[in-house]
Amino acid sequence: MKHYPPEFRAEAVALYRSRPGATIKSVAQDLGVSAHGATGLLVA
Protein backbone atom coordinates (compact mmCIF):
# COMPACT_ATOMS: atom_id res chain seq x y z
CA MET A 1 0.00 0.00 0.00
CA LYS A 2 1.26 3.46 -0.89
CA HIS A 3 1.81 5.82 2.02
CA TYR A 4 0.81 9.44 1.57
CA PRO A 5 2.15 12.32 3.66
CA PRO A 6 -0.18 13.63 6.38
CA GLU A 7 -0.58 16.91 4.49
CA PHE A 8 -1.89 15.09 1.42
CA ARG A 9 -4.29 13.05 3.55
CA ALA A 10 -5.57 16.25 5.19
CA GLU A 11 -6.08 17.84 1.76
CA ALA A 12 -8.04 14.80 0.58
CA VAL A 13 -10.30 14.81 3.64
CA ALA A 14 -10.90 18.57 3.38
CA LEU A 15 -11.74 18.27 -0.31
CA TYR A 16 -14.18 15.42 0.33
CA ARG A 17 -15.89 17.24 3.21
CA SER A 18 -16.17 20.49 1.25
CA ARG A 19 -18.26 18.84 -1.47
CA PRO A 20 -21.65 17.62 -0.32
CA GLY A 21 -22.58 14.57 -2.35
CA ALA A 22 -19.05 14.03 -3.65
CA THR A 23 -18.02 10.48 -4.39
CA ILE A 24 -14.70 8.95 -3.47
CA LYS A 25 -14.16 8.34 -7.18
CA SER A 26 -14.56 12.04 -8.03
CA VAL A 27 -12.22 13.12 -5.25
CA ALA A 28 -9.70 10.50 -6.37
CA GLN A 29 -9.76 11.86 -9.91
CA ASP A 30 -9.18 15.41 -8.66
CA LEU A 31 -6.23 14.26 -6.55
CA GLY A 32 -4.76 12.05 -9.27
CA VAL A 33 -4.99 8.82 -7.27
CA SER A 34 -6.96 5.63 -7.71
CA ALA A 35 -10.36 5.23 -6.08
CA HIS A 36 -8.82 2.49 -3.95
CA GLY A 37 -6.05 4.86 -2.86
CA ALA A 38 -8.54 7.60 -2.05
CA THR A 39 -10.57 5.18 0.05
CA GLY A 40 -7.47 4.50 2.10
CA LEU A 41 -6.91 8.22 2.54
CA LEU A 42 -10.46 8.99 3.58
CA VAL A 43 -11.28 5.98 5.73
CA ALA A 44 -8.05 5.41 7.63
N, C-alpha and C positions, 0 to 999 in steps of 0.2 A: 504494500500500500504506500502511495506517495504521501509524504509529510509536507504540509504547507505551513508557512510561518504564521504565528499568531495574528499578525497584522492582516494577512490575507484572509484568514478565517473570520476575523472581525468584520472585514469589508463584505464578505459573502453574507454573513448574518444580517448586517445592516441593510444591504441591498434587498435581501429577501423580505425583511420586516417592513421596508419602506414601500413595498408594492403589494397592496391588498389583492389577493387572488392570484398572485404570481405562482408559477409552478417551479419546481426544482429544475426541470429541464430548461426553462427560459432563463433562469438565473445562471445555470451552468453555461449556456451559450454566451451570455454577456461576459462571463468571467473567463471564457476560453478553456473550460475544463469539461470532462465528461459528466453526464448526469450522475453516474455512480460516484465520481469524485466529489461532486457537489453535495450529494447525500451525506457523505462522510464529513464534509465541512459543516453542514447544517445540523446534523443529528448528534454528532459527538460532543 
